[in-house]
């Protein structure tokens, strides 16, 4: 990779992801509720979807497009998912 200042960084590969195609198809296949425009996954404040055990966070839940929002939501979703898994394991 060549930086703006001309410096180079040796890399084995570069991965660029533009959008998350396929995620909405998976969500609708699972029965996850989308917003009115069918663009984003709907969640509550715990980042739970309407499908038990399915959590969502970040851009897939809509704007604003901020890393801080995605990180915060991801943390909440991760804690929620871990708690859900723990309860499911205890009750089975």
C-alpha positions in Angstrom: 0.0 0.0 0.0 1.3 3.5 -0.9 0.2 6.3 1.5 -0.4 9.9 0.5 3.1 10.9 1.7 4.7 8.3 -0.5 5.4 5.9 2.4 4.7 2.3 1.7 3.3 -0.4 4.0 4.0 -4.0 3.0 0.9 -6.1 3.1 -0.2 -9.6 2.1 -3.7 -8.6 1.3 -6.3 -5.8 1.5 -9.9 -6.4 2.2 -12.6 -3.8 1.4 -16.2 -4.4 2.2 -18.8 -2.0 0.7 -22.2 -2.7 2.1 -23.6 -5.9 3.5 -25.5 -7.5 0.7 -27.2 -10.6 1.7 -27.8 -9.6 5.3 -31.3 -8.3 4.6 -32.1 -11.4 2.7 -31.0 -13.5 5.7 -32.9 -11.3 8.1 -36.2 -11.5 6.2 -35.7 -15.3 5.8 -35.4 -15.5 9.6 -38.5 -13.4 10.0 -36.7 -10.4 11.4 -38.8 -7.2 11.4 -37.6 -4.4 9.1 -38.5 -0.7 9.2 -41.3 0.8 7.1 -39.0 1.4 4.1 -37.6 -2.2 4.4 -34.1 -0.8 4.6 -33.0 -1.5 8.2 -33.5 -4.1 10.9 -35.7 -2.9 13.8 -34.3 -3.5 17.4 -35.2 -2.4 20.9 -32.7 -0.6 23.2 -31.1 -4.0 24.0 -30.5 -4.5 20.3 -32.9 -7.4 20.3 -34.9 -8.1 17.1 -38.4 -9.5 17.1 -36.9 -13.0 16.7 -35.7 -14.5 20.1 -31.9 -14.8 20.2 -31.3 -12.6 17.1 -29.5 -9.3 17.8 -28.4 -6.6 15.4 -26.2 -3.6 15.7 -24.5 -0.9 13.6 -25.3 0.3 10.1 -27.8 -2.5 9.5 -30.0 -0.8 12.2 -29.9 2.6 10.4 -28.3 6.0 10.8 -26.4 7.8 12.0 -23.4 6.2 10.3 -20.9 6.5 13.1 -18.3 4.1 14.3 -19.1 5.1 17.9 -22.7 4.2 17.5 -21.8 0.8 15.9 -19.3 0.0 18.7 -21.8 0.9 21.4 -24.6 -1.0 19.8 -22.3 -4.0 19.2 -21.3 -4.0 22.9 -25.0 -3.9 24.0 -25.9 -6.7 21.5 -23.0 -8.8 22.5 -23.8 -8.6 26.2 -27.5 -9.4 25.3 -26.6 -12.3 23.1 -24.3 -13.8 25.8 -27.1 -13.4 28.4 -29.6 -15.0 26.0 -27.2 -18.0 25.4 -26.5 -18.4 29.1 -30.2 -18.5 29.9 -30.9 -20.9 27.1 -28.2 -23.2 28.3 -29.4 -23.1 31.9 -33.0 -23.9 30.9 -32.2 -26.8 28.6 
